[in-house]
Amino acid sequence: MRIQISVTSWFKRFTDGIAEMEIEVSDGAAAVEAVLKTGIPLKEIGFVTVNDMKVDMDHLLHEGDRLRAYPTIIGG
């Protein structure tokens, strides 16, 4: 099944500068599986949303979902 993924600018270093992409995942894939498929390391992921709602990383995806990944909080 195909889903849309968008990432913040923080993650573009892992995605060759790409902020939005469509990827193929297996039926029953969890949100974390889809994000990891983009090359973003698990330790960098703070939370994800699916269709604009915050969800757990083990949330099961459906055809056409829009997933967005956010980094852990960083500061200086």
C-alpha positions as YAML, in Angstrom:
chain: A
units: angstrom
residues:
- id: 1
  name: MET
  ca: [0.00, 0.00, 0.00]
- id: 2
  name: ARG
  ca: [1.11, 3.56, -0.62]
- id: 3
  name: ILE
  ca: [1.29, 6.32, 1.99]
- id: 4
  name: GLN
  ca: [2.49, 9.90, 2.02]
- id: 5
  name: ILE
  ca: [5.29, 10.89, 4.39]
- id: 6
  name: SER
  ca: [6.44, 14.39, 5.19]
- id: 7
  name: VAL
  ca: [9.29, 15.30, 7.51]
- id: 8
  name: THR
  ca: [10.53, 18.45, 9.18]
- id: 9
  name: SER
  ca: [13.64, 20.18, 7.89]
- id: 10
  name: TRP
  ca: [15.62, 18.54, 10.73]
- id: 11
  name: PHE
  ca: [15.16, 15.15, 9.05]
- id: 12
  name: LYS
  ca: [16.09, 16.24, 5.53]
- id: 13
  name: ARG
  ca: [19.70, 15.26, 6.26]
- id: 14
  name: PHE
  ca: [18.53, 11.63, 6.29]
- id: 15
  name: THR
  ca: [16.26, 11.89, 3.25]
- id: 16
  name: ASP
  ca: [18.61, 13.52, 0.72]
- id: 17
  name: GLY
  ca: [16.88, 16.86, 1.23]
- id: 18
  name: ILE
  ca: [13.42, 15.51, 0.43]
- id: 19
  name: ALA
  ca: [10.64, 16.76, 2.73]
- id: 20
  name: GLU
  ca: [7.68, 14.94, 1.16]
- id: 21
  name: MET
  ca: [7.55, 11.53, -0.42]
- id: 22
  name: GLU
  ca: [5.24, 8.68, -1.25]
- id: 23
  name: ILE
  ca: [6.41, 5.22, -0.23]
- id: 24
  name: GLU
  ca: [5.20, 1.67, -0.51]
- id: 25
  name: VAL
  ca: [4.75, -0.29, 2.74]
- id: 26
  name: SER
  ca: [3.33, -3.71, 3.40]
- id: 27
  name: ASP
  ca: [-0.28, -4.15, 4.47]
- id: 28
  name: GLY
  ca: [-0.47, -3.87, 8.25]
- id: 29
  name: ALA
  ca: [2.72, -1.80, 8.52]
- id: 30
  name: ALA
  ca: [3.16, 0.33, 11.61]
- id: 31
  name: ALA
  ca: [4.02, 4.03, 11.51]
- id: 32
  name: VAL
  ca: [7.52, 3.36, 12.84]
- id: 33
  name: GLU
  ca: [8.24, 0.95, 9.97]
- id: 34
  name: ALA
  ca: [7.34, 3.60, 7.41]
- id: 35
  name: VAL
  ca: [9.49, 6.28, 9.02]
- id: 36
  name: LEU
  ca: [12.47, 3.95, 9.33]
- id: 37
  name: LYS
  ca: [12.11, 3.13, 5.63]
- id: 38
  name: THR
  ca: [13.01, 6.77, 4.87]
- id: 39
  name: GLY
  ca: [16.40, 6.34, 6.57]
- id: 40
  name: ILE
  ca: [15.60, 8.32, 9.71]
- id: 41
  name: PRO
  ca: [17.09, 6.61, 12.81]
- id: 42
  name: LEU
  ca: [14.62, 5.61, 15.52]
- id: 43
  name: LYS
  ca: [16.46, 7.60, 18.20]
- id: 44
  name: GLU
  ca: [15.80, 10.80, 16.21]
- id: 45
  name: ILE
  ca: [12.01, 10.39, 16.10]
- id: 46
  name: GLY
  ca: [10.10, 12.23, 18.80]
- id: 47
  name: PHE
  ca: [6.57, 11.51, 17.62]
- id: 48
  name: VAL
  ca: [4.48, 10.99, 14.51]
- id: 49
  name: THR
  ca: [1.09, 12.06, 13.27]
- id: 50
  name: VAL
  ca: [-1.17, 10.23, 10.86]
- id: 51
  name: ASN
  ca: [-3.78, 12.27, 9.05]
- id: 52
  name: ASP
  ca: [-2.96, 15.20, 11.38]
- id: 53
  name: MET
  ca: [-3.54, 13.25, 14.61]
- id: 54
  name: LYS
  ca: [-0.74, 12.30, 17.01]
- id: 55
  name: VAL
  ca: [-0.47, 8.51, 17.19]
- id: 56
  name: ASP
  ca: [1.72, 5.87, 18.82]
- id: 57
  name: MET
  ca: [4.64, 4.56, 16.81]
- id: 58
  name: ASP
  ca: [2.90, 1.18, 16.52]
- id: 59
  name: HIS
  ca: [-0.19, 2.72, 14.90]
- id: 60
  name: LEU
  ca: [-1.23, 0.60, 11.91]
- id: 61
  name: LEU
  ca: [-1.30, 2.44, 8.60]
- id: 62
  name: HIS
  ca: [-3.90, 2.33, 5.85]
- id: 63
  name: GLU
  ca: [-3.75, 3.03, 2.12]
- id: 64
  name: GLY
  ca: [-3.46, 6.77, 1.47]
- id: 65
  name: ASP
  ca: [-2.55, 7.78, 5.03]
- id: 66
  name: ARG
  ca: [-0.51, 10.96, 5.48]
- id: 67
  name: LEU
  ca: [2.25, 10.45, 8.03]
- id: 68
  name: ARG
  ca: [4.43, 13.24, 9.40]
- id: 69
  name: ALA
  ca: [7.51, 12.67, 11.56]
- id: 70
  name: TYR
  ca: [8.79, 15.10, 14.18]
- id: 71
  name: PRO
  ca: [12.18, 15.07, 15.93]
- id: 72
  name: THR
  ca: [12.85, 14.73, 19.62]
- id: 73
  name: ILE
  ca: [13.04, 18.11, 21.28]
- id: 74
  name: ILE
  ca: [16.41, 19.73, 20.86]
- id: 75
  name: GLY
  ca: [17.65, 22.95, 22.31]
- id: 76
  name: GLY
  ca: [20.65, 25.00, 23.07]
...
